[in-house]
Amino acid sequence: MNLATIVQQQEMPKMALIDDDPAFFHVVARMVAKEVCVTSFRSVEDYLSRPNLNFQLVGLDIGLPGSSGLDAIPLLRDASPH
């Protein structure tokens, strides 16, 4: 990775994709790679366990094991610094 790539990634909007299907993550990441820097999380608990996350966009699977994606919306809202 060269310096231009690092600078470009820092300036790109950041997206958290919370989904338990790695194949889906790869499809989404390829679709938006030129526009958004995507970070994958396998569960809502995985996302919430990492402090100081600052994402402009969150993609959320509503059929997750553990916390349902729909049930997690208030948790994500409370954890967001914005």
C-alpha positions in Angstrom: 0.0 0.0 0.0 1.5 3.3 -1.0 1.0 6.7 0.7 -1.6 7.9 -1.8 -3.8 4.9 -1.1 -3.5 5.5 2.7 -4.4 9.1 2.3 -7.3 8.2 0.0 -8.7 5.7 2.5 -8.5 8.2 5.3 -10.6 10.7 3.4 -13.2 8.1 2.2 -16.4 7.7 4.2 -16.3 4.7 6.5 -18.9 2.0 6.5 -19.5 -0.7 9.1 -21.1 -3.8 7.6 -22.6 -6.1 10.3 -23.4 -9.4 8.6 -22.6 -13.0 9.4 -22.2 -14.0 5.8 -18.6 -13.4 4.5 -19.6 -13.8 0.9 -22.1 -11.0 1.2 -19.4 -8.8 2.8 -17.1 -9.4 -0.2 -19.8 -8.6 -2.7 -20.7 -5.3 -0.9 -17.1 -4.3 -0.4 -16.3 -4.8 -4.1 -19.4 -2.8 -5.1 -18.5 0.3 -3.0 -14.7 0.0 -2.9 -14.1 3.2 -4.8 -16.5 5.2 -2.7 -16.4 3.9 0.8 -13.9 2.1 3.1 -15.8 -0.9 4.5 -15.1 -2.7 7.7 -16.8 -6.0 8.4 -18.3 -7.2 11.7 -19.8 -10.7 12.2 -22.3 -9.6 14.9 -23.7 -6.6 16.7 -21.8 -7.7 19.7 -18.5 -7.7 17.7 -19.3 -4.1 16.5 -20.2 -2.8 20.0 -17.2 -4.5 21.6 -14.8 -2.2 19.8 -14.5 1.3 21.4 -14.3 4.6 19.5 -15.7 3.5 16.2 -16.6 6.3 13.9 -18.6 5.2 10.9 -20.7 7.4 8.6 -22.7 4.5 7.4 -23.8 1.1 9.0 -25.1 -1.8 6.9 -27.0 -4.2 9.1 -28.3 -7.7 8.5 -31.7 -8.0 10.1 -31.4 -11.8 10.4 -28.3 -12.0 12.6 -27.8 -14.8 15.3 -27.8 -13.3 18.8 -29.0 -9.8 18.6 -31.4 -9.3 15.8 -30.5 -6.5 13.4 -33.8 -4.7 14.1 -33.4 -5.0 17.9 -29.8 -3.7 17.6 -30.8 -0.3 16.0 -31.3 1.5 19.3 -28.0 0.0 20.6 -26.1 1.2 17.6 -27.7 4.7 17.8 -26.7 4.9 21.5 -23.1 3.8 20.7 -22.7 6.3 17.9 -20.7 9.5 18.7 -22.9 11.5 16.2 
